[in-house]
Amino acid sequence: MTLVYGLGRSGLGVLRFLARRGRTACFHDDRPRGADVEAARALGFAACTPEPGRFGTVIAAPGVPIDHPALVALERSGAEVIGEVELAWRETDLPLVGVTGTAGKTTTTVFTARLLERLGLPAAAAGNVDPPLVDVVDRPGLAAAVVELSSFQLERVRNFRPRVAVLLNLGTDHLDRHGSLERYHAAKLRLLANLTSEDVLVYNAADPRVRAAAKASLARKRPFEPAAAPRATNARAAALAAAALAEALGRAVDARELEARALELPPVPGRFETVGRVGDVLVIDDSIATRTEAVRAALEAAPAPVAWIVGGEDKGADLDALAPVVRKRVALVLAIGRDGPRFARAFAAHAPTVVIEEAEGPRALERALAAALAAPGVASVLLAPLAASFDQFADYKHRSRAFREALARVGGEAWTAS
C-alpha cells in the first residue's frame, strides 16, 4: 500500500500521477485544507491513518520535515519514504536537467527550458517552480524537463540521477528546517550523489564549496564564472545546461550563442526585475531574494546609493556577511515585517535604518517605498527581503505583486527594462 503524506501542490500532484496509473493509495495531512481533501477524494483516494507497518511506500511532501515522528515510525516499520521527484524519476525515461543552489534556481531553470525550446527541443520547467515534476513527465511531446530542486526535495531523493546537474552556489538558508549549515549543504549535494561519467555537471567555479563537491563527482565538468549581475550569471549557467542536454540528445550547439540568447529572454517576475521609476530613482523587485547570497548579489547590482527594503520571517540569514556591502552601497535600510526590527538593529551600525511599524503587508511596502523615495540622493529602491513572506503575504509572488501595486500608489512610472 502507498501512503501520500501531505497534500498541497506536491501531494495532489502525486495523487494525480498515481491516478493516471490506476494505483492504489491513501493520503494523510497533519493540517488538511478542505479544498485539498476534496480534490484528493475527487481523484478516487481516501484519507487514512499513517499506521506503521501498513505501508510499503510513503511519498512525503517537501514541507513535511525529514525527521517528522510519524515518518520516522513509518520508516522504522519498513516503509520506504521518498519524495515526489524521486517517484517521477523512477517512472519516466524523460531526460532531466536538475538545478539547485542557494540562489538563482528558478531563473536558471526557466531560462534552460526556454533555451531548449528555442533549439527545437520541447521542454518544461517543473519541480520547486510550478508545476510539480509528476505533472509534466507524462506530458506528450516533451523532449526534456528542467527541474528546480529545493533542499527539502533533495532530502528525499535516493536514486535520482539527472542527465545534467546544475549547482549554482552553496550559501546559508533554511537553518530553521535543517538545523545546521552542514545538513543544509548535504541536502543540496544529494543532486550529485548518483551522477556518473555519462552525465554532465554545470557548476559555479567561484564558490569553493561547489568546487570541492564538483571535484569529487564522476560527472563530466562544465564550470562557469559568475557574471556581474545575477540574471547574467543565471543566463550563463542555463546556456551551459541547455547545451549539455542538447549534446546528449545529439545536437551540437554553441553555449556562447545560447548565453547571448538567454540574455534576451524576459526576466522571471519577482527576481531582480526593474519594475519602474519615480523621477530618476529606479525601483527593483527581488521579492524572491530571501537568502544571504541572493541579497548580496542584488545589493551589488542595484544602482547605489540603495534604499533597501528588508524583512519578513527570518530563515536563519547570515546578517554579519552582509555588513560590508551594506556599508558600501546602502543609503537607507527600511525594515518591515515580523523580524524587521531585529534586522534594523543588526544593520544600524552600517547604514541609517527605519522600522516600518505596519502589520498589513501591502501597506507596509507602500510606507517603505514612500520613505525610500523621500530620502535624499537615493539612486534605486530595492526590495530584497532576506526573509520569507508568510508573516504578511501568501507567498513571495503575493509580496511581489503588492510591491508593484504600492509603486503605482506612490506615483511610480511602470516600465520594462530593455
C-alpha positions in Angstrom: 0.0 0.0 0.0 1.2 3.5 -0.8 0.7 6.5 1.5 0.9 10.1 0.3 1.9 12.1 3.3 1.0 15.8 2.9 -1.3 17.3 0.3 -0.9 20.8 -1.2 0.7 21.3 -4.6 3.1 18.4 -4.4 0.8 15.8 -2.7 -2.0 16.5 -5.1 0.4 16.2 -8.0 1.5 12.8 -6.7 -2.2 11.7 -6.4 -2.9 12.8 -10.0 0.2 10.8 -11.1 -0.9 7.7 -9.2 -4.5 8.0 -10.5 -3.3 8.1 -14.1 -1.6 4.8 -13.5 -4.5 3.2 -11.7 -2.5 2.8 -8.5 -4.0 2.2 -5.0 -3.1 4.7 -2.3 -4.4 6.8 0.5 -3.5 10.1 1.9 -2.8 11.9 5.2 -2.2 15.5 6.1 -1.5 16.8 9.6 -3.3 20.1 8.8 -5.7 19.3 6.0 -7.3 22.1 3.9 -10.8 21.4 2.9 -10.2 22.2 -0.8 -7.2 19.8 -0.9 -9.1 17.0 0.7 -12.0 17.5 -1.7 -9.5 17.4 -4.7 -7.9 14.2 -3.4 -11.2 12.5 -2.9 -12.4 13.6 -6.4 -9.4 11.7 -7.7 -10.6 8.5 -6.0 -8.4 8.4 -2.9 -9.4 8.3 0.7 -7.8 9.7 3.9 -6.1 7.2 6.2 -4.1 7.0 9.4 -0.3 6.7 9.0 -0.1 3.5 10.8 3.4 1.9 11.0 3.6 -1.5 9.3 0.8 -0.9 6.9 2.6 0.8 4.0 5.4 -0.2 1.7 6.0 3.2 0.2 5.4 6.6 1.6 5.6 9.7 -0.7 6.1 12.7 1.6 5.5 16.3 0.5 8.6 18.6 0.8 7.0 20.7 3.6 6.9 17.6 5.9 10.2 17.6 7.9 12.6 14.8 7.3 12.6 13.9 11.0 8.8 14.1 11.4 8.0 11.5 14.1 5.3 9.8 12.0 7.7 9.4 9.1 10.4 8.1 11.3 8.0 5.5 12.7 6.8 4.5 9.2 10.4 4.1 8.0 11.3 2.0 11.1 8.4 -0.3 10.3 9.9 -1.0 6.9 8.3 1.7 4.6 10.5 3.4 2.0 10.0 7.2 2.4 10.6 9.1 -0.8 9.6 12.4 -2.4 7.7 13.4 -5.5 10.9 14.0 -7.5 12.2 10.5 -6.8 8.9 9.0 -7.7 8.7 10.8 -11.1 12.3 9.9 -11.9 11.7 6.2 -11.3 8.8 6.1 -13.7 10.0 8.2 -16.6 12.6 8.0 -19.3 12.3 11.7 -20.0 15.8 13.3 -19.9 16.1 15.7 -16.9 18.1 18.7 -16.0 18.3 19.2 -12.3 19.0 22.7 -10.9 19.8 23.6 -7.3 21.7 26.2 -5.3 21.0 28.7 -2.6 20.1 31.5 -5.1 19.2 31.7 -8.7 17.4 28.3 -9.1 14.2 29.5 -10.7 15.6 31.9 -13.3 18.2 29.3 -14.3 15.5 26.6 -14.5 13.1 28.7 -16.6 15.9 30.0 -18.9 17.2 26.5 -19.5 13.8 25.3 -20.5 13.2 28.3 -22.8 16.6 27.8 -24.5 15.8 24.1 -25.1 12.6 25.2 -26.7 14.5 27.6 -29.0 16.7 24.7 -30.0 13.6 22.8 -31.1 13.6 20.5 -28.0 10.2 20.9 -26.3 10.9 21.3 -22.6 9.0 22.1 -19.4 10.2 23.8 -16.2 9.0 22.0 -13.1 9.7 21.0 -9.5 10.1 23.6 -6.9 8.7 26.0 -9.5 5.2 25.2 -10.7 4.1 22.6 -11.7 5.4 19.6 -9.8 7.6 17.2 -11.8 5.0 14.5 -11.6 2.6 16.7 -13.5 4.9 17.1 -16.6 6.7 13.8 -17.0 3.6 12.3 -18.7 3.1 15.3 -21.0 3.1 14.2 -24.6 5.7 15.6 -27.0 8.3 16.7 -24.4 12.0 16.2 -25.2 13.1 17.1 -21.6 12.1 18.6 -18.3 14.2 21.1 -16.3 13.7 20.5 -12.6 14.2 23.2 -9.9 15.2 21.3 -6.7 15.0 22.7 -3.2 16.9 21.3 -0.3 13.5 20.0 1.0 13.0 18.0 -2.2 16.6 16.7 -2.4 16.5 15.4 1.2 14.2 12.7 -0.1 15.9 11.5 -3.3 17.6 8.1 -3.3 18.5 7.1 -6.8 17.5 10.3 -8.7 20.0 11.0 -11.5 19.5 13.8 -14.0 21.4 13.8 -17.3 22.6 17.3 -16.5 23.0 18.7 -13.0 23.5 22.4 -12.3 25.0 23.5 -8.9 24.8 27.3 -8.7 26.1 28.1 -5.2 26.1 26.9 -1.6 25.3 29.6 0.9 23.1 29.9 4.0 19.3 29.2 4.0 16.6 27.1 5.8 18.6 26.7 9.0 15.2 26.7 10.7 14.5 23.4 8.9 17.9 21.7 8.6 19.4 22.8 11.9 22.9 23.4 10.6 24.7 24.7 7.6 26.3 21.3 7.1 23.0 19.5 6.9 21.6 22.1 4.5 24.6 21.7 2.2 24.4 17.9 2.5 20.8 18.0 1.3 21.7 20.2 -1.7 24.6 18.0 -2.7 22.3 15.0 -3.0 21.8 16.3 -6.5 25.3 15.0 -7.3 25.1 11.7 -5.4 24.3 9.4 -8.3 26.0 11.1 -11.3 28.2 9.0 -13.5 30.8 9.7 -16.2 27.9 9.7 -18.7 26.3 12.8 -17.0 27.3 16.5 -17.0 27.8 18.7 -14.0 27.5 22.5 -14.6 28.9 24.3 -11.6 30.0 27.7 -10.2 33.8 27.6 -10.2 33.9 30.7 -8.0 32.3 29.0 -5.0 34.8 27.0 -3.0 32.2 24.6 -1.6 30.8 24.0 -5.0 34.3 23.4 -6.5 35.1 20.8 -3.8 31.8 19.0 -4.5 32.4 19.1 -8.3 35.9 17.7 -7.9 34.6 14.7 -6.1 31.9 14.0 -8.7 32.3 11.4 -11.5 30.4 13.6 -13.9 31.9 15.5 -16.8 32.6 19.1 -15.7 31.3 22.3 -17.2 32.4 25.1 -14.9 31.3 28.7 -15.2 32.4 32.0 -13.6 29.7 34.3 -12.3 28.8 37.4 -14.2 28.5 40.9 -12.7 24.7 40.7 -12.3 22.6 37.8 -11.0 20.5 37.5 -14.1 23.6 37.3 -16.4 25.1 34.6 -14.1 21.9 32.5 -14.4 21.8 33.0 -18.1 25.4 31.7 -18.3 24.6 28.6 -16.3 21.4 28.0 -18.3 23.3 28.2 -21.6 25.8 25.6 -20.4 23.0 23.3 -19.1 20.9 23.6 -22.3 24.0 23.0 -24.5 24.9 19.9 -22.4 21.5 18.3 -22.7 21.2 19.2 -26.4 24.5 17.5 -27.0 23.3 14.4 -25.0 20.4 14.3 -27.4 22.6 14.5 -30.5 22.5 18.3 -31.1 25.8 20.2 -31.5 25.3 23.8 -30.2 27.4 26.8 -29.2 27.0 27.6 -25.5 28.2 31.2 -26.0 25.5 31.8 -28.6 22.9 30.3 -26.2 24.1 32.6 -23.5 23.5 35.6 -25.7 20.0 34.3 -26.4 19.4 33.8 -22.7 20.2 37.4 -22.0 17.4 38.4 -24.4 14.8 36.4 -22.5 12.3 38.3 -20.4 13.0 38.2 -16.7 11.2 35.9 -14.4 8.8 38.1 -12.2 10.0 38.8 -8.7 13.6 38.1 -9.5 15.8 41.3 -9.6 13.4 43.0 -12.1 13.4 46.7 -12.6 9.7 47.4 -12.4 9.5 51.2 -12.6 10.9 54.5 -11.6 10.0 57.6 -9.7 11.8 60.6 -11.1 15.4 59.4 -11.6 15.1 56.6 -8.9 14.8 53.0 -10.2 12.6 50.6 -8.4 13.7 47.0 -8.3 11.7 44.0 -7.3 13.7 41.0 -6.0 11.0 39.5 -3.8 12.5 36.0 -4.2 15.8 37.2 -2.6 15.4 35.5 0.8 18.9 34.1 1.0 22.1 35.9 2.0 23.9 35.3 -1.3 20.9 36.4 -3.4 20.6 39.6 -1.3 24.3 40.4 -1.5 24.2 40.0 -5.3 21.2 42.2 -5.5 22.7 45.0 -3.4 25.9 44.8 -5.5 23.9 45.0 -8.8 21.4 47.8 -7.8 22.5 51.3 -8.6 23.9 52.9 -5.5 23.1 54.6 -3.2 20.4 52.0 -2.5 17.3 52.3 -0.3 16.9 48.7 0.8 13.6 47.2 1.9 14.2 44.1 4.1 12.2 41.9 6.5 9.6 39.2 7.0 10.1 35.8 8.7 13.8 35.2 9.1 15.0 31.7 8.0 18.4 31.9 9.6 20.1 34.5 7.4 23.7 35.4 7.9 23.4 39.1 8.7 27.1 39.7 9.5 28.0 38.6 6.0 26.1 41.5 4.5 27.7 44.2 6.7 30.4 45.1 4.1 28.0 45.6 1.2 25.5 47.5 3.4 28.3 49.9 4.5 29.5 50.3 0.9 26.2 50.7 -1.1 23.2 51.2 1.2 21.9 54.7 2.0 18.9 53.6 4.0 17.5 50.4 5.4 13.7 50.1 5.6 12.7 47.2 7.8 9.3 45.6 7.5 7.5 42.5 8.9 7.9 40.3 11.9 11.7 40.2 12.0 12.2 43.7 10.5 13.1 45.3 13.9 15.8 42.7 14.5 17.3 43.2 11.0 17.2 47.0 11.6 19.2 46.6 14.8 21.7 44.4 13.1 22.4 46.9 10.3 22.1 50.1 12.3 25.9 50.3 12.7 26.3 50.2 8.9 23.6 52.5 7.5 20.6 54.6 8.7 17.6 52.4 9.4 13.9 53.0 9.7 11.5 50.4 11.1 8.1 50.4 9.3 5.7 49.5 12.1 2.8 48.3 10.0 1.1 44.9 10.3 -0.6 44.8 6.9 2.0 43.8 4.3 0.8 45.9 1.3 0.5 48.9 3.4 4.0 48.3 4.9 5.5 48.2 1.4 3.8 51.4 0.4 5.1 53.2 3.5 8.6 51.8 2.9 8.5 52.9 -0.7 7.4 56.4 0.3 10.1 56.7 2.9 12.7 55.5 0.5 11.7 58.0 -2.2 11.8 60.8 0.3 15.4 60.0 1.2 17.9 62.4 -0.5 20.4 61.1 -3.0 18.9 57.6 -3.5 19.6 56.0 -6.9 17.4 52.9 -6.5 14.9 51.3 -4.2 15.4 47.6 -3.8 13.0 45.1 -2.4 15.3 42.1 -1.4 13.6 40.9 1.8 16.2 38.4 3.2 13.2 36.6 4.8 10.2 34.5 4.0 6.9 36.3 3.2 4.4 34.3 5.3 4.0 36.8 8.2 2.4 39.4 5.9 1.8 37.7 2.5 0.6 34.5 1.0 4.0 33.9 -0.7 6.8 35.8 -2.4 4.6 36.2 -5.6 2.0 38.0 -3.5 4.7 40.2 -2.0 6.0 41.0 -5.5 2.5 42.0 -6.7 1.9 44.1 -3.6 5.2 45.9 -4.2 4.3 46.8 -7.8 0.8 47.9 -6.7 2.4 50.1 -4.0 4.7 51.6 -6.6 1.6 52.7 -8.6 0.0 54.2 -5.4 3.1 56.3 -4.7 3.1 57.7 -8.2 5.7 55.5 -9.8 6.0 55.1 -13.6 5.9 51.4 -14.5 8.3 50.3 -17.3 10.2 47.4 -18.6 13.9 47.5 -18.8 15.4 46.5 -22.2 
